[in-house]
Amino acid sequence: MSIAQMLPSQDKLPESRLGGSGEAVPPEKQALVEDLQDIMESSVTPSSFPNPSILIAMNLVGGHNAEAQRLLTHMILSTDPEDLTTGQLALNVMALASSCQNPGNRVLVLKKKMENWSSSSPQDPHSVFYGPSLGLLALCQENQEGTLELAVRLSKMLLANVSPFNMDTGAMATLALTCVSNKIPEDPEDEYNQLFGQVLTKMVKHISGRIEDNGLIGGSYSTGLAMQALSVQPGEKWNCRKTMETVLKEIEQNRFDNPMSIAQILPSLYGKTYLDVPYVACSTDQEVRQSLPRNSSPVSTLASNITVTYTINNQLRGVELIFNETETVSVKKGSVLLVVLEEAQRKNPTFKFEYKMTSWGLYVTSINNIYEVENHRTYWQFLSGKIPLDQGVSYYVPYDNEHITANFTQY
């Protein structure tokens, strides 16, 4: 049975929330946290490695730098999913979902990677489960068919593993299996609930056993994920206030100066976890993202859509196929042109296209089997109205009822 078939009318939501437990950052320390966020966001540059964890953190807590969000989203969209590991691809899917972007074929590529992965031995390092746990979480949030079966397989391998516990892996497995558990009916006798409950109990016990006297959990770097994992377990008691106080002291002492470590801890400081990713929506009147309350209706979390008219036009003499065809599509506000092309192709196979990755980003090489030919100096040019789009398919479509044209032309 698939998780989609077992999905109730509304997901069960975690009862324990960092923000709801009264352990929010004190007002006098809020500026400290905001400065930390600015450090993380300033690390996003055109020459930096696209870090989806940073984008997820920005979207969960509300980004300060909209340009950094746009740039990072573009860089992630420009990454070939086939070149990524399971964990990297899962983070990309979650980053795009939290940015109100369609992950496209990345979800199917991720699912295939998950289906083909298996622990080779119970003696495998516990850390090998980190990527697959991320993959399970991303597929769960996308409500993919077969997720339940993947969760069962991962759970059994985790129970069989005898290697020393790894904090980050345990925290991520806890988040992933909590996501799956929240999507199946509550029944103590149900075999799925029993299996997942057994793994969750084991993971949480290990995490709780690593809480240090000062409140940190497995060290500064791992504390963020560990806080997320413990906070989504109903009834789990731990001294969150002490952990929060120590983390804030560590921030004051510049212990969190690495953008990745900031991305791990920041959601917890705002009472958010990776389970909140599906509840992030784009504001209808501004580019920055905002996180909705957990008790919001799932329907209300959908981003507003805009209508885009897309025309492909080839009137170039000497080319066998002459055509001029138009399709109107609906995409989420803030989408890049690539998403428009993908939606047009989904609605009408006439609009099929191919692209490649270049040093300056994604580049469309053919539409309707008409390929650019360098010797003939022909190529596909995109225009908004009559204005050429130098960004190509990475162009952000800002307006409703915008008309995009793809012309096959010569230079």
VOTI-545894 format. One record per residue (C-alpha): residue number from 0; x, y, z. Coordinates in Angstrom, 1 decimal. Each point is the difference from the previous one (the first is absolute). Layout:
BEGIN
NODE  drenmar    east   north      up
NODE      NUM       X       Y       Z
...
***
This chain:
BEGIN
NODE  drenmar    east   north      up
NODE        0     0.0     0.0     0.0
NODE        1     1.3     3.5    -0.8
NODE        2     0.1     2.9     2.3
NODE        3    -2.3     1.9    -2.3
NODE        4    -2.7    -2.6     0.4
NODE        5     0.3     0.1     3.8
NODE        6     0.1     3.8     0.1
NODE        7    -2.8     1.4     2.2
NODE        8    -2.0     3.1    -0.9
NODE        9     2.5     2.1     1.9
NODE       10     3.5    -0.8     1.2
NODE       11     0.5    -0.4     3.8
NODE       12     2.2     2.8     1.1
NODE       13     2.7    -0.3     2.6
NODE       14    -1.3     1.1     3.4
NODE       15     3.3     1.1     1.5
NODE       16     1.3     3.2    -1.4
NODE       17     3.0     2.0     1.0
NODE       18    -1.9     3.3    -0.3
NODE       19    -3.0    -1.4     1.7
NODE       20     2.0    -1.1     3.1
NODE       21     0.9     3.5     1.0
NODE       22     3.7    -0.5    -0.9
NODE       23     0.1     2.7    -2.6
NODE       24     3.0     2.3    -0.3
NODE       25    -0.3     2.8     2.6
NODE       26    -0.8     3.4    -1.6
NODE       27     3.4     1.4     1.2
NODE       28     1.8    -2.8    -1.9
NODE       29    -2.0     0.3    -3.3
NODE       30     2.5     2.4    -1.6
NODE       31     2.7    -2.5     0.7
NODE       32    -1.9    -2.7    -2.0
NODE       33    -0.8     2.4    -2.8
NODE       34     3.7     0.9    -0.3
NODE       35     0.7    -3.7    -0.2
NODE       36    -2.5    -0.4    -2.8
NODE       37     1.6     3.0    -1.9
NODE       38     3.4    -1.8     0.2
NODE       39    -1.6    -3.1    -1.5
NODE       40    -1.7     1.8    -2.8
NODE       41     3.0     2.1    -0.9
NODE       42     1.8    -3.2    -0.8
NODE       43    -2.2    -0.4    -3.1
NODE       44     1.9     1.3    -3.0
NODE       45     0.1    -1.0    -3.7
NODE       46     3.3    -1.7     0.5
NODE       47    -1.0    -1.9     3.2
NODE       48    -1.1    -3.7     0.1
NODE       49    -3.9    -0.1    -0.1
NODE       50    -0.9    -1.1     3.5
NODE       51    -3.6    -1.1     0.2
NODE       52     0.1    -0.2     3.8
NODE       53     0.5     3.8     0.0
NODE       54    -3.0     0.6    -2.2
NODE       55    -2.2    -2.3     2.1
NODE       56     1.0     1.9     3.1
NODE       57    -0.7     3.4    -1.6
NODE       58    -3.4    -1.2    -1.2
NODE       59    -0.9    -1.5     3.4
NODE       60     0.8     3.1     2.0
NODE       61    -0.6     2.7    -2.6
NODE       62     2.9     1.2    -2.0
NODE       63     1.5     3.5     0.4
NODE       64     1.7     0.0    -3.4
NODE       65    -2.5    -0.6    -2.8
NODE       66     2.8     0.2    -2.6
NODE       67     2.0    -2.7     1.7
NODE       68    -3.2    -2.2     0.0
NODE       69    -0.5     0.5    -3.7
NODE       70     3.7    -0.6    -0.8
NODE       71     0.1    -3.2     2.1
NODE       72    -3.2    -1.3    -1.5
NODE       73     1.3     0.6    -3.5
NODE       74     3.3    -1.8     0.8
NODE       75    -1.9    -3.0     1.4
NODE       76    -2.3    -0.1    -3.1
NODE       77     3.1     0.0    -2.2
NODE       78     1.4    -3.1     1.7
NODE       79    -0.3    -3.3    -1.8
NODE       80    -1.8    -2.4     2.4
NODE       81     1.8    -2.9    -1.4
NODE       82     3.3     1.4     1.2
NODE       83    -1.1     0.1     3.7
NODE       84     0.1    -2.5     2.8
NODE       85    -3.3    -1.1     1.6
NODE       86     0.4     2.4     2.9
NODE       87     1.0     3.0    -2.2
NODE       88    -3.0    -0.6    -2.4
NODE       89    -2.4    -0.4     2.9
NODE       90     1.1     3.4     1.4
NODE       91    -0.4     1.5    -3.5
NODE       92    -3.5    -1.3    -0.2
NODE       93    -0.9     1.4     3.5
NODE       94     1.7     3.3    -0.8
NODE       95    -2.0     0.5    -3.2
NODE       96    -3.2    -1.1     1.7
NODE       97     0.5     2.5     2.7
NODE       98     0.7     2.7    -2.7
NODE       99    -3.3    -0.8    -1.6
NODE      100     1.8    -1.5    -3.0
NODE      101    -1.0    -3.2    -1.8
NODE      102     2.8    -2.5     0.6
NODE      103    -0.8    -1.5    -3.4
NODE      104     1.6    -3.3    -0.8
NODE      105     2.3     0.2     3.0
NODE      106    -2.7    -1.8     2.1
NODE      107     0.0    -3.0    -2.4
NODE      108     3.8    -0.1    -0.1
NODE      109     0.1     0.1     3.8
NODE      110    -2.6    -2.8     0.2
NODE      111     2.1    -2.2    -2.4
NODE      112     3.1     0.6     2.0
NODE      113    -1.8    -1.0     3.2
NODE      114    -1.4    -3.1    -1.6
NODE      115     3.5    -1.1    -1.1
NODE      116     1.7     0.7     3.3
NODE      117     0.6    -2.6     2.7
NODE      118     2.2    -0.3     3.0
NODE      119     2.6    -2.7    -0.9
NODE      120     0.6    -1.3     3.6
NODE      121    -1.2     0.5     3.6
NODE      122     3.5     1.2     0.6
NODE      123    -0.3     2.9    -2.3
NODE      124     0.8     3.4     1.6
NODE      125    -3.1     1.5     1.5
NODE      126     0.7     3.1    -2.1
NODE      127    -0.9    -1.8    -3.3
NODE      128    -3.7     0.4     1.0
NODE      129     0.2     3.8     0.1
NODE      130    -0.6     0.5    -3.8
NODE      131    -2.7    -2.6    -0.3
NODE      132    -1.8     1.5     3.1
NODE      133     0.0     3.4    -1.7
NODE      134    -1.3    -1.7    -3.2
NODE      135    -2.8    -1.6     1.9
NODE      136    -0.9     3.3     1.6
NODE      137    -0.1     1.8    -3.4
NODE      138    -2.1    -2.8    -1.6
NODE      139    -2.4     0.0     3.0
NODE      140    -0.5     3.7    -0.3
NODE      141    -0.7    -0.4    -3.7
NODE      142    -2.6    -2.8     0.7
NODE      143     1.7    -2.3    -2.4
NODE      144    -1.3    -3.5    -0.7
NODE      145     2.2    -2.7     1.5
NODE      146     1.2     2.2     2.9
NODE      147    -1.5    -2.3     2.6
NODE      148     1.8    -3.0    -1.4
NODE      149     3.3     1.9     0.0
NODE      150    -0.6     1.1     3.6
NODE      151    -0.6    -3.7     1.0
NODE      152     3.2    -1.0    -1.7
NODE      153     2.1     2.8     1.5
NODE      154    -1.5    -0.7     3.5
NODE      155     1.0    -3.7    -0.1
NODE      156     3.5     0.9    -1.1
NODE      157     0.4     2.5     2.8
NODE      158    -1.2    -2.5     2.5
NODE      159     2.5    -2.6    -1.3
NODE      160     2.9     2.4     0.0
NODE      161     2.5    -0.6     2.8
NODE      162     2.5     2.8    -0.6
NODE      163     0.4     2.9     2.5
NODE      164    -2.8     2.6    -0.1
NODE      165     0.5     3.1    -2.1
NODE      166    -1.9     3.1     1.3
NODE      167    -0.7     1.7    -3.3
NODE      168    -1.2    -3.3    -1.5
NODE      169    -2.2    -0.8     3.0
NODE      170    -1.6     3.5    -0.1
NODE      171    -0.7    -0.2    -3.7
NODE      172    -1.4    -3.5     0.2
NODE      173    -2.3     1.3     2.8
NODE      174    -1.3     2.8    -2.1
NODE      175    -0.5    -2.2    -3.0
NODE      176    -1.9    -2.8     1.8
NODE      177    -2.0     2.6     2.0
NODE      178    -1.1     1.4    -3.4
NODE      179    -1.1    -3.4    -1.1
NODE      180    -1.7    -0.8     3.3
NODE      181    -2.0     3.2    -0.2
NODE      182    -1.5    -1.1    -3.3
NODE      183    -1.4    -3.4     1.1
NODE      184    -3.0    -0.6     2.2
NODE      185     0.6    -0.2     3.8
NODE      186    -0.3    -3.7     1.0
NODE      187     2.3    -1.5     2.6
NODE      188    -0.7    -3.4    -1.4
NODE      189     1.0     1.0    -3.5
NODE      190     3.2    -1.7    -1.2
NODE      191     1.4     3.2    -1.6
NODE      192    -0.6     2.0     3.2
NODE      193     1.7    -2.7     2.0
NODE      194     3.0    -0.1    -2.2
NODE      195     0.5     3.7    -0.3
NODE      196    -0.7     0.5     3.7
NODE      197     2.7    -2.5     0.8
NODE      198     2.6     1.8    -2.1
NODE      199    -1.1     3.4     1.3
NODE      200     0.3    -1.1     3.6
NODE      201     3.5    -1.3    -0.7
NODE      202     1.1     3.2    -1.8
NODE      203    -1.4     2.3     2.6
NODE      204     1.5    -2.0     2.8
NODE      205     3.4     0.4    -1.6
NODE      206    -0.4     3.7    -0.6
NODE      207    -1.2     0.6     3.6
NODE      208     3.0    -1.9     1.3
NODE      209     2.3     2.4    -1.8
NODE      210    -1.3     3.1     1.7
NODE      211     3.0     1.6     1.8
NODE      212    -0.1     1.7     3.4
NODE      213    -0.1     3.5    -1.7
NODE      214    -2.9    -1.0    -2.2
NODE      215     1.8    -0.5    -3.3
NODE      216    -0.9    -3.3    -1.8
NODE      217     2.9    -1.7    -1.6
NODE      218     2.0     3.2    -0.4
NODE      219    -0.8     3.4    -1.5
NODE      220    -0.3    -1.1    -3.6
NODE      221    -2.5    -2.9     0.7
NODE      222    -2.1     1.9     2.6
NODE      223    -2.2     1.6    -2.6
NODE      224    -1.2    -3.2    -1.6
NODE      225    -0.3    -1.7     3.4
NODE      226    -2.2     2.8     1.2
NODE      227    -2.2    -0.4    -3.0
NODE      228    -0.3    -3.8     0.5
NODE      229    -0.8     0.3     3.7
NODE      230    -2.5     2.8    -0.5
NODE      231    -2.3    -2.1    -2.3
NODE      232    -0.3    -2.9     2.4
NODE      233    -3.3     0.5     2.0
NODE      234     0.6    -0.4     3.7
NODE      235     3.8     0.0    -0.3
NODE      236     1.4     1.9     3.0
NODE      237     3.3     1.8    -0.2
NODE      238     1.4     3.2     1.3
NODE      239    -0.5     2.1    -3.1
NODE      240     0.6     3.2     1.9
NODE      241     3.4    -1.0     1.1
NODE      242     1.0    -1.1    -3.5
NODE      243    -1.3     3.3    -1.4
NODE      244     2.0     2.1     2.6
NODE      245     3.2    -1.9    -0.8
NODE      246    -0.5     0.4    -3.8
NODE      247    -0.5     3.7     0.4
NODE      248     3.2     0.2     2.1
NODE      249     1.8    -1.9    -2.7
NODE      250    -1.3     2.4    -2.6
NODE      251     1.3     3.0     2.0
NODE      252     3.4    -1.7     0.1
NODE      253     0.0    -0.4    -3.8
NODE      254    -0.1    -3.8     0.2
NODE      255    -2.6     0.0    -2.9
NODE      256     2.0     1.7    -2.7
NODE      257    -0.4    -2.6    -2.6
NODE      258    -3.0     0.5    -2.4
NODE      259    -0.8    -3.7     0.1
NODE      260    -0.1    -0.2     3.8
NODE      261    -2.1     3.2     0.0
NODE      262    -2.4    -1.6    -2.4
NODE      263    -0.4    -3.0     2.3
NODE      264    -0.6     2.0     3.2
NODE      265    -2.1     2.9    -1.4
NODE      266    -3.3    -1.8    -0.5
NODE      267     0.0    -1.2     3.6
NODE      268     0.6     3.6     1.3
NODE      269    -3.3     0.9    -1.7
NODE      270    -1.9    -3.0     1.2
NODE      271     0.1    -1.7    -3.5
NODE      272     1.0    -3.4    -1.2
NODE      273     0.4    -1.6    -3.4
NODE      274    -3.5    -1.4     0.4
NODE      275    -1.2     3.6    -0.5
NODE      276     1.3     0.0    -3.6
NODE      277    -3.4    -0.8    -1.6
NODE      278    -1.6     2.8     2.0
NODE      279     2.2     2.8    -1.5
NODE      280    -1.8     2.2    -2.5
NODE      281     1.0     2.9    -2.2
NODE      282    -1.5     3.3     1.0
NODE      283    -2.4     1.3    -2.7
NODE      284     1.2     3.6     0.2
NODE      285     3.8    -0.4     0.5
NODE      286     2.8    -2.2    -1.1
NODE      287     1.3    -1.1     3.4
NODE      288    -1.4    -3.3     1.4
NODE      289    -2.0    -0.4     3.2
NODE      290    -0.7    -3.0     2.2
NODE      291    -3.7    -0.7     0.8
NODE      292    -1.2    -1.1     3.4
NODE      293    -0.1    -3.7     0.5
NODE      294    -3.8     0.1     0.6
NODE      295    -0.7     1.5    -3.4
NODE      296    -2.1    -1.9    -2.4
NODE      297     2.2    -1.9    -2.6
NODE      298    -2.0     1.6    -2.8
NODE      299     1.1     3.5     1.2
NODE      300     3.6    -0.8    -0.4
NODE      301    -0.1    -0.2    -3.8
NODE      302     1.8     2.8    -1.7
NODE      303    -2.1     2.4    -2.2
NODE      304     0.3    -0.9    -3.7
NODE      305     0.5     2.3    -3.0
NODE      306    -1.0    -0.6    -3.6
NODE      307     2.7     0.1    -2.6
NODE      308    -0.6    -0.2    -3.8
NODE      309     2.9    -1.8    -1.7
NODE      310     0.5     0.1    -3.8
NODE      311     2.5    -2.0    -2.1
NODE      312     0.7     1.5    -3.3
NODE      313     2.1    -1.2    -3.0
NODE      314    -0.4     2.0    -3.1
NODE      315     3.7    -0.3    -1.0
NODE      316     0.5    -0.8    -3.7
NODE      317     1.9    -3.1    -0.8
NODE      318    -1.3    -1.9     3.1
NODE      319    -2.3    -2.8    -0.9
NODE      320    -2.5     0.4     2.9
NODE      321    -1.9     3.3    -0.1
NODE      322    -2.4     0.7     2.8
NODE      323    -1.4     2.5     2.4
NODE      324    -1.8    -1.5     3.0
NODE      325    -1.2     1.4     3.3
NODE      326    -0.9    -1.6     3.3
NODE      327    -1.2     1.6     3.2
NODE      328     1.2    -1.5     3.3
NODE      329    -0.4     0.7     3.7
NODE      330     3.1    -0.1     2.2
NODE      331     0.9     1.1     3.5
NODE      332     0.9     3.7     0.5
NODE      333     3.7     0.4     0.0
NODE      334     0.7    -2.9    -2.3
NODE      335     2.8     0.1    -2.5
NODE      336    -0.6    -0.3    -3.7
NODE      337     1.2    -3.7     0.1
NODE      338    -3.1    -0.8     2.0
NODE      339    -2.2     1.6    -2.6
NODE      340     1.6    -2.1    -2.7
NODE      341    -0.4    -3.2     2.1
NODE      342    -3.7     0.8     0.7
NODE      343    -0.6     0.7    -3.7
NODE      344     1.6    -3.3    -1.0
NODE      345    -2.1    -1.8     2.6
NODE      346    -3.2     1.4    -1.4
NODE      347     0.9    -0.3    -3.7
NODE      348     2.8    -2.3    -1.4
NODE      349     0.3     2.5    -2.9
NODE      350     2.0     2.1     2.4
NODE      351     2.8    -2.4     0.7
NODE      352     3.5     1.4     0.5
NODE      353     3.5    -1.0     0.9
NODE      354     2.7     1.9     2.0
NODE      355     3.5    -0.4     1.2
NODE      356     2.0     1.4     2.9
NODE      357     2.7     2.5    -0.9
NODE      358     2.3     2.1     2.0
NODE      359    -2.5     2.9     0.0
NODE      360    -3.0    -2.1     0.8
NODE      361    -2.7    -2.0    -1.8
NODE      362    -0.2     0.4    -3.7
NODE      363    -2.8    -1.2    -2.3
NODE      364     1.5    -1.9    -3.0
NODE      365    -3.2    -1.1    -1.7
NODE      366    -3.8     0.5    -0.1
NODE      367    -2.2    -2.3    -2.0
NODE      368     3.0    -1.9    -1.4
NODE      369     1.5     3.2    -1.5
NODE      370     3.5     0.3     1.3
NODE      371     2.4     2.9     0.0
NODE      372     2.8    -0.4    -2.6
NODE      373     3.1     2.0     0.8
NODE      374     1.3    -0.1    -3.6
NODE      375    -3.3     1.4    -1.1
NODE      376     0.0     2.6     2.8
NODE      377    -3.5    -1.0     1.1
NODE      378    -1.3    -0.2     3.5
NODE      379    -3.2     0.3     2.1
NODE      380    -0.6     3.5     1.4
NODE      381    -2.4     0.7     2.9
NODE      382    -1.9     3.3     0.2
NODE      383    -2.4     1.6     2.5
NODE      384    -2.2     2.0    -2.4
NODE      385     2.6     1.5    -2.3
NODE      386     2.8     0.1     2.6
NODE      387     2.7    -2.7    -0.3
NODE      388     0.6    -2.1     3.2
NODE      389     3.7    -0.2     0.5
NODE      390    -0.6    -2.4     3.0
NODE      391    -1.7    -2.5    -2.3
NODE      392    -1.9    -2.7     1.9
NODE      393     1.4     1.3     3.3
NODE      394    -2.1     3.1    -0.4
NODE      395    -2.4     0.6     2.9
NODE      396    -3.6     0.6    -1.3
NODE      397    -1.2     2.9     2.1
NODE      398    -3.4     0.9    -1.5
NODE      399    -3.3    -1.6    -0.5
NODE      400    -1.1    -0.3    -3.7
NODE      401     3.6     0.4    -1.2
NODE      402     0.6    -1.1    -3.6
NODE      403     3.2    -1.9    -0.6
NODE      404     1.1    -0.8    -3.5
NODE      405     2.7    -2.5    -1.2
NODE      406     1.2     1.0    -3.5
NODE      407     2.4    -2.1    -2.1
NODE      408     2.3     2.6    -1.5
NODE      409     3.5     0.8    -1.3
NODE      410     2.7     2.2     1.3
***
